[in-house]
Structure formats: C-alpha cells, structure tokens
Amino acid sequence: MSTYILFMREETRDQKELDTYFSLVAETFRGHPIKPIVAYGAQEALEGKAPEGIVIVEFPDRDSALAWYDGDAYRKVREHRFLGAVYRATLVEGV
C-alpha cells in the first residue's frame, strides 16, 4: 500500500540552514523508491491557517518510507531542516 510523508513548514527560523537542507536533500533519495508528489506549490487554505509550505513524497509502503526517513543519509541532512524551520512531518498510508 502506498505510503506518503507530508512535510508542512510552519515557521522559517534560519533561511541559510534551509538552503543547506534544500541543496542536500535530493541526494538522500538515491537508492530509495521515493516519488515527489508536491513540493512547495501554490496553496489555498480552506480551513485553518495555511503552513508556509507543503511537501508530499510517496513510497510503495511504510517500510520503504521509514527506511529513507530513518536512514543515515537523511538523518544527517534533516538536522539542517530542524535548525532552519519548524515543520510537522506525518506518515500516512494511502487507500
């Protein structure tokens, strides 16, 4: 069953750290069955406050998603995201 990770940027704290994250994150996809679905596209809040940005990536299953998210390469890179902004990240299984 397809599984998605949704990243919602709530507040930017350090743009330099985010720029470092953005320059490195694509390399962490190598060897993982990841498919970007949404990456900071135009958005319109229908309910509640809109986040600054949204990213959605698709994996074939939960194990694949967690293998990427918890893998050494992404764990190192995501530290820049943690320093650069407040995000919510959610793993959700498709139908």
N, C-alpha and C positions, 0 to 999 in steps of 0.2 A: 504494500500500500504506500503510495506516495506520501512523503513527509516534508513539511515546509518549516523553515526557520524564518520568523518575522523579526526584523530589527526596526525599532522605532526610536529615532533620535529625539529626545525630549528637550535637551538644552546643550548647546555648544559651550565648552569651557576653555578650550585651548585649540585654536584652529591649526597651529603648527603640528600638534600631536595627531589631529585628524588627518592632515595632509600626509604625514608619515604613514599612518594606517592605510589610507587610500592607495598610496604608492606601493605598498607591500602585500595587500590582501589577495590580489588576483593570483599571485604566485602560490598561495596556500591551497588553491583549488586543484593544482596539479595532482593527478592520481586519484582524485575523488569524483564520483558521479554527481556533480553539482550543476544545476541549471538555474541561472539567474532569471527571475520572473519579473521583478520590479526593482528598480534602482533609482530612487530619488526622483520619480516622475511627478508631474503636476498632480496635485491632490485638492480635494474639496471636502472639508469636514461636514458631515451630515448630522452627526451627533457628538457633542463634547468638543473639547479643544483638540485641534489638529497637532500632531507632532511636527517637528521641523523637517523630518524626512522619514521615508519608509523604504526598506529593502526586504524583498522576499526571495528566498532561494529554495529550490526544490531538490529533493533527494529521492531515490527509489524507495527508501524505507528508513525507519527510525535509527537502526544501527548505523547506516551509512551517514546519516546526519550527525550523529554523535561522534562517529569516528573522525569526521572533519573538525567539528567544533572542539572536541577534547584532544585532538591530535597535537603533537609537539609544534608543528609549523604555525597553526592558527593560534595556539595558546600564547606563543611569543608575540605575534603580531597584534592580537586583541588587546594587549596591555596598552598600546598606543590609543586604542579606541576608548578604553576605560579612563585614561588620563585626559582625553580630548573632549569627551561629552558624556552626558547622562543618557543612557539607552535603556530600553526594555527589549529583551530578546525572549521570544516564545517559540517553542517547538510545538507543531500541531500536525496531526495526521489527517490526510485527505479522506475522501469518501470512496 
